[in-house]
Amino acid sequence: MMSDRILGVVLAGGLATRMGGSDKGLLQLGQQTILDEVLNRFRPQVDEVVLNVNGDAERFASFGLPCIADSLDGHLGPLAGVLAALEHARDHQFDWVASVAADTPFFPNDFVSKARYEAKESQAPIVLASSFDHEKSKWMRHPTFGIWHVSLEDNLRDALQGGIRKIVIWTDSVGGSEIQCAHEPGSLDPFFNVNTPEELVVAQQGAR
């Protein structure tokens, strides 16, 4: 079930309502944008990268990457972006998609390799990342960070058209697995994401 080639997709198709509708990936993080940092971490982990964006793709033209829009209308959330990537992967002879979020600049540099290993060991068609929440004392899944086998395309399309929006509901239904990415108490969670102006300040401090 494992392939030597994997397509990476950066999920940047959200509405960013808590940031006033701005593209979170284009916000400054030190001398570069959040998306620059995401790509710096992601590119070495996959063979090719595409951006899942909706609306005018020209705003991402400077990154020089293919932009794919959701194939289903209605802003259906991250799962619609994953579906668009699975469709693109099928058309370009990839067997797997790895997904990351455009607003999460500190994810592990070995996230994809760990997920690929878990997929091989468990034969799971989906592997999601998780990190330990030290305040809640439990592991928390980060469902926009995962690898997805292209054979799931039709199942996912049917689920979205049937009203499914929460990623973990669908991934659990198809036998997904997970990997655990640990971090020290008091340190920034590697899957910390920027949803608000206050969280942007925290990310900027973390980048320094």
ROSE-4610 file (N, C-alpha, C; in Angstrom, 1 decimal, always signed):
// ROSE-4610
residu = [M/M/M/M/M/M/S/S/S/D/D/D/R/R/R/I/I/I/L/L/L/G/G/G/V/V/V/V/V/V/L/L/L/A/A/A/G/G/G/G/G/G/L/L/L/A/A/A/T/T/T/R/R/R/M/M/M/G/G/G/G/G/G/S/S/S/D/D/D/K/K/K/G/G/G/L/L/L/L/L/L/Q/Q/Q/L/L/L/G/G/G/Q/Q/Q/Q/Q/Q/T/T/T/I/I/I/L/L/L/D/D/D/E/E/E/V/V/V/L/L/L/N/N/N/R/R/R/F/F/F/R/R/R/P/P/P/Q/Q/Q/V/V/V/D/D/D/E/E/E/V/V/V/V/V/V/L/L/L/N/N/N/V/V/V/N/N/N/G/G/G/D/D/D/A/A/A/E/E/E/R/R/R/F/F/F/A/A/A/S/S/S/F/F/F/G/G/G/L/L/L/P/P/P/C/C/C/I/I/I/A/A/A/D/D/D/S/S/S/L/L/L/D/D/D/G/G/G/H/H/H/L/L/L/G/G/G/P/P/P/L/L/L/A/A/A/G/G/G/V/V/V/L/L/L/A/A/A/A/A/A/L/L/L/E/E/E/H/H/H/A/A/A/R/R/R/D/D/D/H/H/H/Q/Q/Q/F/F/F/D/D/D/W/W/W/V/V/V/A/A/A/S/S/S/V/V/V/A/A/A/A/A/A/D/D/D/T/T/T/P/P/P/F/F/F/F/F/F/P/P/P/N/N/N/D/D/D/F/F/F/V/V/V/S/S/S/K/K/K/A/A/A/R/R/R/Y/Y/Y/E/E/E/A/A/A/K/K/K/E/E/E/S/S/S/Q/Q/Q/A/A/A/P/P/P/I/I/I/V/V/V/L/L/L/A/A/A/S/S/S/S/S/S/F/F/F/D/D/D/H/H/H/E/E/E/K/K/K/S/S/S/K/K/K/W/W/W/M/M/M/R/R/R/H/H/H/P/P/P/T/T/T/F/F/F/G/G/G/I/I/I/W/W/W/H/H/H/V/V/V/S/S/S/L/L/L/E/E/E/D/D/D/N/N/N/L/L/L/R/R/R/D/D/D/A/A/A/L/L/L/Q/Q/Q/G/G/G/G/G/G/I/I/I/R/R/R/K/K/K/I/I/I/V/V/V/I/I/I/W/W/W/T/T/T/D/D/D/S/S/S/V/V/V/G/G/G/G/G/G/S/S/S/E/E/E/I/I/I/Q/Q/Q/C/C/C/A/A/A/H/H/H/E/E/E/P/P/P/G/G/G/S/S/S/L/L/L/D/D/D/P/P/P/F/F/F/F/F/F/N/N/N/V/V/V/N/N/N/T/T/T/P/P/P/E/E/E/E/E/E/L/L/L/V/V/V/V/V/V/A/A/A/Q/Q/Q/Q/Q/Q/G/G/G/A/A/A/R/R/R]
num = [1/1/1/2/2/2/3/3/3/4/4/4/5/5/5/6/6/6/7/7/7/8/8/8/9/9/9/10/10/10/11/11/11/12/12/12/13/13/13/14/14/14/15/15/15/16/16/16/17/17/17/18/18/18/19/19/19/20/20/20/21/21/21/22/22/22/23/23/23/24/24/24/25/25/25/26/26/26/27/27/27/28/28/28/29/29/29/30/30/30/31/31/31/32/32/32/33/33/33/34/34/34/35/35/35/36/36/36/37/37/37/38/38/38/39/39/39/40/40/40/41/41/41/42/42/42/43/43/43/44/44/44/45/45/45/46/46/46/47/47/47/48/48/48/49/49/49/50/50/50/51/51/51/52/52/52/53/53/53/54/54/54/55/55/55/56/56/56/57/57/57/58/58/58/59/59/59/60/60/60/61/61/61/62/62/62/63/63/63/64/64/64/65/65/65/66/66/66/67/67/67/68/68/68/69/69/69/70/70/70/71/71/71/72/72/72/73/73/73/74/74/74/75/75/75/76/76/76/77/77/77/78/78/78/79/79/79/80/80/80/81/81/81/82/82/82/83/83/83/84/84/84/85/85/85/86/86/86/87/87/87/88/88/88/89/89/89/90/90/90/91/91/91/92/92/92/93/93/93/94/94/94/95/95/95/96/96/96/97/97/97/98/98/98/99/99/99/100/100/100/101/101/101/102/102/102/103/103/103/104/104/104/105/105/105/106/106/106/107/107/107/108/108/108/109/109/109/110/110/110/111/111/111/112/112/112/113/113/113/114/114/114/115/115/115/116/116/116/117/117/117/118/118/118/119/119/119/120/120/120/121/121/121/122/122/122/123/123/123/124/124/124/125/125/125/126/126/126/127/127/127/128/128/128/129/129/129/130/130/130/131/131/131/132/132/132/133/133/133/134/134/134/135/135/135/136/136/136/137/137/137/138/138/138/139/139/139/140/140/140/141/141/141/142/142/142/143/143/143/144/144/144/145/145/145/146/146/146/147/147/147/148/148/148/149/149/149/150/150/150/151/151/151/152/152/152/153/153/153/154/154/154/155/155/155/156/156/156/157/157/157/158/158/158/159/159/159/160/160/160/161/161/161/162/162/162/163/163/163/164/164/164/165/165/165/166/166/166/167/167/167/168/168/168/169/169/169/170/170/170/171/171/171/172/172/172/173/173/173/174/174/174/175/175/175/176/176/176/177/177/177/178/178/178/179/179/179/180/180/180/181/181/181/182/182/182/183/183/183/184/184/184/185/185/185/186/186/186/187/187/187/188/188/188/189/189/189/190/190/190/191/191/191/192/192/192/193/193/193/194/194/194/195/195/195/196/196/196/197/197/197/198/198/198/199/199/199/200/200/200/201/201/201/202/202/202/203/203/203/204/204/204/205/205/205/206/206/206/207/207/207/208/208/208]
x = [+0.8/+0.0/+0.9/+2.2/+3.0/+3.6/+3.7/+4.4/+5.7/+6.6/+7.8/+7.6/+6.5/+6.2/+5.0/+5.0/+3.9/+3.7/+2.5/+2.1/+1.8/+2.4/+2.1/+1.1/+0.1/-0.8/-0.8/-0.7/-0.9/-2.3/-3.1/-4.5/-4.6/-4.9/-5.0/-6.3/-7.3/-8.6/-9.6/-9.3/-10.3/-10.6/-11.7/-12.2/-11.5/-10.8/-10.0/-10.9/-12.0/-13.0/-12.4/-11.7/-11.1/-10.0/-9.4/-8.4/-8.9/-10.2/-10.7/-10.8/-10.7/-10.7/-9.4/-8.3/-7.0/-6.5/-5.6/-5.0/-4.0/-4.2/-3.3/-1.9/-1.7/-0.4/+0.4/-0.2/+0.5/+0.9/+0.5/+0.9/+2.4/+3.0/+4.5/+4.8/+5.9/+6.5/+8.0/+8.5/+9.8/+10.1/+11.1/+11.4/+10.7/+9.8/+9.1/+7.7/+6.9/+5.5/+5.4/+4.2/+3.9/+4.0/+3.5/+3.5/+4.9/+5.8/+7.2/+7.8/+7.5/+8.0/+7.4/+6.1/+5.5/+6.1/+6.4/+7.0/+8.4/+9.2/+10.5/+10.6/+9.6/+9.5/+9.0/+8.0/+7.3/+8.0/+8.6/+9.2/+10.1/+11.0/+12.0/+11.3/+10.0/+9.4/+8.5/+8.3/+7.5/+8.1/+7.6/+8.2/+7.7/+6.4/+5.9/+4.9/+4.7/+3.8/+2.8/+1.5/+0.5/-0.2/-0.8/-1.6/-3.0/-3.8/-5.3/-5.8/-6.2/-6.7/-8.0/-8.9/-10.1/-10.1/-10.9/-10.8/-9.7/-9.2/-8.2/-6.8/-6.3/-5.1/-3.9/-4.0/-2.9/-2.2/-3.0/-2.4/-1.3/-1.2/-0.2/+0.9/+0.8/+1.6/+3.1/+3.5/+4.9/+5.6/+4.8/+5.3/+5.7/+5.2/+5.5/+5.0/+3.9/+3.4/+2.0/+1.7/+0.3/-0.7/-1.8/-2.9/-4.1/-4.7/-5.9/-7.0/-8.2/-9.4/-10.2/-11.1/-12.0/-12.9/-13.1/-13.9/-15.4/-15.7/-17.1/-17.4/-18.5/-18.9/-19.3/-19.3/-19.9/-18.9/-17.6/-16.7/-16.9/-16.7/-17.0/-15.9/-14.9/-13.8/-12.6/-11.7/-10.5/-10.6/-11.7/-11.8/-12.0/-12.7/-12.8/-11.5/-10.6/-9.2/-8.5/-8.6/-8.0/-8.6/-9.9/-10.4/-9.8/-9.7/-9.1/-7.7/-6.9/-5.6/-5.6/-6.5/-6.6/-6.9/-7.8/-8.1/-6.9/-6.1/-4.9/-3.9/-3.7/-2.8/-3.1/-4.3/-4.7/-4.4/-4.6/-4.4/-2.9/-2.1/-0.6/+0.2/-0.5/+0.2/+0.9/+0.3/+0.7/-0.3/+0.2/-0.6/-1.0/-0.3/-0.5/-0.5/-1.3/-1.3/-0.8/+0.1/+0.3/-0.2/-0.9/-1.5/-1.0/-0.8/-0.5/-1.3/-1.4/-2.2/-1.3/-1.8/-1.1/-0.8/-1.4/-1.3/-0.6/+0.2/+0.8/+2.3/+3.1/+4.5/+5.6/+5.2/+6.3/+6.2/+5.4/+5.2/+6.5/+6.6/+7.9/+8.4/+9.7/+10.4/+10.4/+9.9/+9.8/+8.4/+7.5/+6.1/+5.7/+6.0/+5.6/+6.3/+7.6/+8.2/+7.7/+7.4/+6.7/+5.4/+4.6/+3.3/+3.3/+4.3/+4.5/+4.8/+5.7/+6.1/+4.9/+4.1/+2.9/+1.9/+1.8/+0.8/+1.3/+2.6/+3.2/+3.0/+3.2/+3.1/+1.6/+0.7/-0.7/-1.6/-1.1/-1.9/-3.1/-3.0/-4.1/-4.1/-5.3/-5.3/-5.1/-5.2/-5.0/-4.2/-3.3/-2.6/-2.6/-3.1/-3.1/-2.1/-1.7/-0.7/-1.4/-0.8/-1.3/-0.1/-0.4/+0.6/-0.1/+0.8/+0.3/+0.0/-1.3/-1.7/-1.4/-0.4/+0.0/-1.0/-1.8/-2.8/-3.9/-4.3/-5.4/-5.0/-3.6/-3.0/-3.6/-3.7/-4.1/-3.5/-3.5/-3.1/-4.2/-3.9/-4.9/-4.5/-5.5/-5.3/-5.3/-4.5/-4.5/-4.9/-6.2/-6.7/-6.3/-5.8/-5.3/-3.9/-3.3/-1.9/-2.0/-1.9/-2.0/-1.6/-1.5/-1.3/-2.6/-2.9/-4.2/-4.0/-4.5/-4.3/-5.4/-4.9/-5.8/-7.1/-7.0/-8.2/-9.4/-9.2/-10.2/-11.0/-10.7/-11.3/-12.8/-13.3/-14.8/-15.5/-14.9/-15.5/-15.6/-14.6/-14.5/-15.5/-15.6/-16.6/-18.0/-18.3/-19.6/-19.9/-18.9/-19.1/-19.4/-18.6/-18.8/-20.2/-20.6/-21.9/-23.0/-22.7/-23.7/-23.7/-22.9/-23.0/-21.9/-20.9/-19.8/-18.9/-18.5/-17.6/-16.4/-16.6/-15.6/-14.6/-13.4/-12.4/-12.3/-12.3/-12.1/-13.3/-14.5/-15.6/-15.4/-15.0/-14.8/-13.6/-12.4/-11.2/-11.4/-12.2/-12.4/-13.3/-14.2/-15.1/-14.4/-13.2/-12.4/-11.2/-11.0/-9.9/-8.6/-8.7/-7.4/-6.6/-5.3/-4.4/-3.8/-2.8/-2.2/-0.8/+0.0/+1.3/+1.3/+2.2/+2.3/+3.6/+3.5/+4.6/+4.7/+5.7/+5.9/+6.6/+6.3/+7.1/+7.2/+8.2/+8.4/+7.4/+7.0/+6.1/+6.6/+5.8/+6.2/+6.7/+6.9/+7.4/+6.1/+6.3/+5.2/+4.9/+3.6/+3.1/+3.5/+4.1/+4.5/+3.4/+2.2/+1.0/+0.2/+0.9/+0.3/-0.1/-1.3/-1.7/-2.3/-2.2/-2.5/-4.0/-4.9/-6.3/-6.7/-6.0/-6.3/-5.1/-5.3/-4.2/-3.3/-3.9/-3.1/-2.2/-2.7/-1.9/-0.8/-1.0/+0.0/+1.2/+0.9/+2.0/+2.8/+2.0/+2.7/+3.6/+3.1/+3.9/+5.2/+5.0/+6.2/+7.2/+6.8/+7.7/+8.4/+7.6/+8.2/+9.2/+8.9/+9.9/+11.2/+11.2/+12.4/+13.2]
y = [-1.2/+0.0/+1.3/+1.1/+2.3/+2.6/+3.8/+4.3/+5.0/+5.1/+5.8/+7.3/+7.7/+9.1/+9.6/+10.8/+11.3/+12.8/+13.2/+14.6/+15.3/+16.4/+17.3/+18.4/+18.6/+19.7/+20.5/+21.8/+22.8/+23.3/+23.1/+23.5/+24.9/+25.7/+27.2/+27.7/+26.9/+27.3/+27.8/+28.0/+28.4/+29.9/+30.3/+31.6/+32.6/+32.1/+32.9/+34.0/+33.6/+34.6/+35.3/+34.6/+35.2/+36.1/+36.1/+37.0/+38.0/+38.3/+39.3/+38.9/+37.6/+37.2/+37.2/+37.6/+37.6/+36.1/+35.9/+34.6/+34.5/+33.5/+33.4/+33.0/+32.2/+31.9/+33.0/+34.1/+35.3/+36.3/+36.0/+36.9/+36.8/+37.9/+37.9/+37.1/+36.4/+35.6/+35.9/+36.9/+37.3/+38.0/+37.5/+38.1/+37.4/+36.5/+35.8/+35.6/+34.9/+34.6/+33.3/+33.1/+31.8/+30.7/+31.0/+29.9/+29.6/+30.6/+30.4/+29.3/+29.5/+28.6/+27.2/+27.2/+25.9/+25.2/+25.9/+25.2/+24.8/+25.6/+25.2/+23.9/+23.7/+22.4/+21.3/+21.6/+20.6/+20.0/+20.9/+20.5/+19.3/+19.3/+18.2/+16.8/+16.9/+15.7/+15.0/+15.7/+15.1/+15.3/+14.8/+14.9/+16.1/+16.5/+17.7/+18.3/+19.6/+20.4/+21.1/+21.1/+22.0/+22.8/+23.9/+24.7/+24.5/+24.2/+24.2/+25.6/+26.3/+27.7/+27.9/+28.7/+29.1/+30.6/+31.0/+32.4/+32.6/+33.9/+34.3/+33.7/+32.8/+32.1/+33.0/+34.1/+35.0/+35.5/+35.6/+36.1/+35.2/+33.9/+33.0/+32.8/+33.6/+33.4/+33.4/+34.2/+34.4/+33.1/+32.1/+30.9/+29.9/+30.2/+29.3/+27.9/+27.7/+26.3/+26.2/+25.0/+24.8/+25.0/+25.7/+25.9/+25.2/+24.4/+23.6/+24.1/+24.3/+24.7/+23.5/+23.7/+22.6/+22.3/+21.0/+20.6/+20.6/+20.6/+20.7/+22.2/+22.7/+24.0/+24.1/+25.3/+25.6/+25.7/+25.8/+26.0/+24.9/+23.7/+22.5/+22.2/+23.0/+22.7/+22.0/+21.6/+21.0/+19.7/+18.9/+17.7/+17.9/+19.0/+19.3/+19.6/+20.2/+20.4/+19.1/+18.2/+16.9/+16.2/+16.3/+15.6/+16.2/+17.5/+18.1/+17.6/+17.4/+16.9/+15.4/+14.6/+13.2/+13.1/+14.0/+14.0/+14.4/+15.4/+15.8/+14.7/+14.0/+13.0/+11.8/+11.5/+10.4/+10.8/+12.0/+12.4/+12.5/+12.6/+12.8/+11.6/+10.5/+9.2/+9.2/+9.8/+9.7/+8.7/+7.9/+7.0/+7.6/+8.5/+9.1/+10.6/+11.2/+12.7/+12.9/+13.9/+14.3/+15.8/+16.0/+17.3/+18.0/+19.4/+20.2/+21.5/+22.2/+23.5/+24.7/+25.6/+26.8/+27.8/+27.5/+28.5/+27.8/+26.7/+26.0/+25.8/+26.8/+26.9/+26.1/+25.3/+24.7/+23.2/+22.6/+21.1/+20.4/+19.1/+18.4/+18.2/+18.2/+17.9/+16.5/+15.6/+14.2/+13.7/+14.6/+14.2/+13.2/+13.5/+12.6/+11.2/+11.2/+9.9/+9.0/+9.7/+8.9/+8.4/+9.2/+8.8/+7.7/+7.8/+6.7/+5.4/+5.5/+4.2/+3.6/+4.4/+3.9/+3.3/+4.0/+3.4/+2.1/+1.9/+0.6/-0.5/-0.1/-1.1/-1.5/-0.5/-0.7/-1.0/-0.8/-0.9/+0.0/+1.1/+2.1/+3.0/+3.3/+4.2/+5.7/+6.0/+7.4/+7.3/+8.2/+8.4/+9.9/+10.2/+11.6/+11.8/+13.1/+13.4/+13.8/+13.6/+14.0/+14.5/+15.4/+15.9/+15.9/+15.9/+15.8/+17.1/+17.3/+18.5/+18.4/+19.1/+19.0/+19.6/+20.5/+21.1/+20.1/+19.4/+18.4/+17.0/+16.8/+15.5/+14.4/+14.7/+13.7/+14.1/+13.1/+13.3/+13.8/+14.8/+15.5/+15.3/+14.9/+14.7/+16.0/+16.1/+17.3/+16.9/+16.9/+16.2/+16.8/+18.1/+18.6/+18.1/+17.4/+16.9/+15.4/+14.8/+13.4/+13.0/+11.7/+11.1/+10.3/+10.3/+9.8/+9.0/+7.8/+7.0/+7.4/+7.4/+7.9/+7.0/+5.8/+4.9/+5.4/+6.4/+6.9/+8.0/+8.4/+9.5/+9.4/+8.3/+8.2/+8.2/+7.5/+7.4/+8.8/+9.6/+10.9/+11.8/+11.7/+12.6/+12.3/+11.0/+10.6/+11.1/+11.1/+11.5/+13.0/+13.8/+15.2/+15.6/+14.9/+15.1/+14.7/+13.8/+13.3/+14.1/+15.2/+16.1/+16.0/+15.1/+15.0/+16.1/+16.8/+17.9/+17.7/+17.0/+16.8/+15.7/+16.0/+15.1/+13.8/+13.8/+12.6/+11.7/+12.2/+11.3/+10.4/+11.1/+10.3/+9.4/+9.9/+9.1/+7.8/+8.0/+6.9/+5.8/+6.3/+5.4/+4.5/+4.9/+4.2/+3.5/+3.5/+2.8/+3.6/+4.9/+5.6/+5.3/+5.6/+5.4/+6.8/+6.8/+8.1/+7.9/+9.0/+9.0/+10.1/+9.9/+10.8/+11.6/+12.9/+13.8/+14.6/+14.2/+14.7/+16.1/+16.8/+18.1/+18.2/+19.0/+19.2/+20.1/+19.9/+20.8/+22.2/+23.2/+24.6/+25.0/+24.1/+24.5/+24.6/+25.3/+25.5/+24.2/+23.9/+22.7/+22.7/+21.7/+21.7/+21.9/+21.7/+21.9/+23.2/+24.1/+25.4/+26.1/+26.6/+27.2/+28.6/+29.5/+30.9/+31.1/+31.4/+31.7/+33.1/+33.7/+35.0/+36.0/+37.3/+38.2/+37.9/+37.4/+37.1/+35.9/+34.9/+33.7/+34.1/+35.1/+35.5/+36.1/+36.8/+37.3/+36.2/+35.1/+34.0/+33.3/+33.2/+32.5/+33.3/+34.6/+35.5/+35.4/+35.3/+35.1/+33.7/+32.7/+31.4/+31.3/+32.1/+32.1/+32.7/+33.7/+34.3/+33.4]
z = [+0.0/+0.0/+0.0/+0.2/+0.3/-1.1/-1.4/-2.7/-2.4/-3.3/-3.2/-3.3/-3.9/-4.2/-3.4/-2.9/-2.1/-2.4/-2.6/-2.9/-1.6/-1.4/-0.3/-0.6/+0.2/+0.0/+1.3/+1.1/+2.1/+2.1/+3.1/+3.2/+3.6/+2.6/+2.7/+2.2/+2.2/+1.6/+2.6/+3.8/+4.8/+4.7/+5.4/+5.4/+6.3/+7.3/+8.2/+8.9/+9.3/+9.9/+11.1/+11.9/+13.2/+12.9/+11.7/+11.3/+10.3/+10.3/+9.5/+8.0/+7.7/+6.3/+5.6/+6.3/+5.7/+5.6/+4.6/+4.5/+5.6/+6.5/+7.6/+7.2/+6.1/+5.7/+5.2/+4.8/+4.2/+5.3/+6.6/+7.6/+7.9/+8.4/+8.6/+9.9/+9.7/+10.9/+10.8/+11.5/+11.4/+10.0/+9.3/+8.0/+6.8/+7.1/+6.1/+6.5/+5.7/+6.0/+6.7/+7.3/+7.9/+6.9/+5.7/+4.6/+4.2/+4.2/+3.9/+4.8/+6.1/+7.1/+6.9/+6.7/+6.4/+5.3/+4.2/+3.0/+3.3/+4.0/+4.4/+5.1/+6.0/+6.7/+5.9/+5.0/+4.3/+3.0/+2.3/+1.0/+1.1/+2.1/+2.2/+2.5/+3.0/+3.4/+2.3/+1.2/+0.2/-1.2/-2.2/-3.6/-4.3/-4.2/-4.8/-3.8/-4.0/-3.1/-4.0/-3.6/-4.1/-3.0/-3.4/-2.4/-2.7/-1.6/-1.8/-1.4/-2.4/-2.1/-2.9/-2.3/-3.0/-3.3/-4.3/-4.7/-5.6/-5.7/-6.6/-6.2/-7.0/-6.7/-6.9/-7.6/-7.9/-6.6/-5.5/-4.3/-3.8/-4.3/-3.9/-5.0/-6.1/-7.3/-7.0/-6.0/-5.7/-5.2/-4.7/-4.2/-5.3/-6.5/-7.7/-7.6/-6.9/-6.8/-7.4/-7.9/-8.4/-7.3/-7.7/-6.8/-7.2/-6.3/-6.6/-5.7/-6.3/-5.5/-5.1/-4.1/-3.7/-5.0/-5.2/-6.3/-6.0/-4.7/-4.2/-3.8/-4.1/-3.7/-2.3/-1.7/-0.4/+0.8/+0.5/+1.6/+2.7/+2.3/+3.2/+4.2/+4.3/+5.3/+4.8/+5.7/+5.3/+4.5/+4.8/+4.1/+2.6/+2.3/+0.8/+0.2/+0.9/+0.4/+0.3/+1.2/+1.1/-0.1/-0.3/-1.5/-2.8/-2.9/-4.1/-4.3/-3.2/-3.3/-3.7/-3.2/-3.7/-5.1/-5.6/-7.1/-7.9/-7.4/-8.1/-8.1/-6.9/-6.8/-7.7/-7.8/-8.8/-10.2/-10.6/-12.0/-12.3/-11.2/-11.5/-10.9/-10.8/-10.4/-9.1/-8.1/-6.7/-6.0/-5.1/-4.3/-3.0/-2.5/-1.2/-1.2/-0.3/-0.1/+1.3/+1.6/+2.9/+3.0/+4.1/+4.3/+5.5/+5.4/+6.5/+6.4/+7.5/+7.5/+7.3/+6.6/+6.2/+7.3/+8.5/+9.6/+10.8/+10.5/+11.6/+11.3/+11.7/+11.2/+11.9/+12.9/+13.7/+13.8/+12.8/+12.8/+12.6/+13.1/+13.1/+11.7/+11.6/+10.3/+9.9/+10.8/+10.4/+10.5/+10.4/+10.5/+9.4/+8.2/+7.1/+7.1/+7.4/+7.5/+8.6/+9.8/+10.9/+10.5/+9.8/+9.3/+8.3/+7.4/+6.4/+7.0/+8.0/+8.7/+9.4/+10.1/+10.8/+9.8/+8.6/+7.6/+7.1/+7.0/+6.5/+7.6/+8.8/+9.9/+10.2/+10.1/+10.5/+9.3/+8.1/+6.9/+6.9/+7.7/+7.7/+6.5/+6.0/+4.8/+5.1/+6.4/+6.9/+8.2/+8.3/+9.6/+9.9/+11.1/+11.6/+12.6/+12.8/+13.8/+15.1/+16.2/+17.6/+18.4/+19.3/+20.3/+21.7/+22.7/+24.1/+24.6/+25.1/+25.7/+27.2/+27.7/+29.1/+30.1/+29.6/+30.5/+30.7/+29.6/+29.7/+30.0/+30.0/+30.2/+29.3/+28.0/+27.1/+25.7/+24.8/+23.4/+22.6/+21.8/+21.0/+19.5/+18.7/+17.3/+16.6/+15.5/+14.7/+13.3/+13.0/+11.8/+10.4/+10.4/+9.1/+8.8/+9.7/+9.5/+9.4/+8.2/+8.0/+6.6/+6.4/+5.1/+4.7/+3.5/+3.0/+1.7/+1.6/+0.4/-0.6/-1.9/-2.9/-3.1/-2.7/-2.8/-2.0/-1.1/-0.3/-1.0/-2.2/-2.9/-3.0/-3.5/-3.7/-2.4/-1.4/+0.0/+0.6/+0.4/+1.0/+0.3/-1.0/-1.8/-1.3/-1.2/-0.7/+0.7/+1.5/+2.9/+3.0/+2.2/+2.1/+1.6/+0.5/-0.1/+0.8/+1.8/+2.7/+4.0/+4.1/+5.2/+6.2/+6.0/+7.0/+6.9/+8.0/+8.0/+8.9/+10.0/+11.0/+10.5/+10.4/+9.9/+10.7/+12.0/+12.8/+12.7/+12.5/+12.3/+11.1/+10.0/+8.8/+8.9/+9.4/+9.5/+10.4/+11.5/+12.3/+11.6/+10.7/+10.0/+9.0/+8.6/+7.6/+8.1/+9.5/+10.1/+10.1/+10.4/+10.5/+11.7/+11.6/+12.7/+13.1/+14.0/+14.4/+14.8/+14.8/+15.3/+16.5/+17.4/+18.5/+18.5/+18.5/+18.4/+19.7/+20.5/+21.9/+21.9/+22.9/+23.2/+24.7/+25.1/+26.6/+27.2/+28.4/+29.1/+29.1/+28.8/+28.8/+27.4/+26.5/+25.2/+24.3/+23.2/+22.2/+21.5/+21.5/+20.8/+19.4/+18.8/+17.4/+16.4/+16.9/+16.0/+16.4/+17.1/+17.4/+16.1/+16.0/+14.8/+15.1/+14.1/+14.3/+13.8/+14.7/+14.4/+14.7/+15.6/+16.1/+16.1/+16.2/+16.3/+17.5/+18.6/+19.8/+19.6/+18.9/+18.6/+17.6/+16.7/+15.8/+16.6/+17.7/+18.5/+19.2/+19.7/+20.3/+19.2/+18.0/+16.9/+16.6/+16.6/+16.3/+17.4/+18.6/+19.7/+19.6/+19.2/+19.1/+18.0/+16.9/+15.8/+16.2/+17.1/+17.6/+18.5]
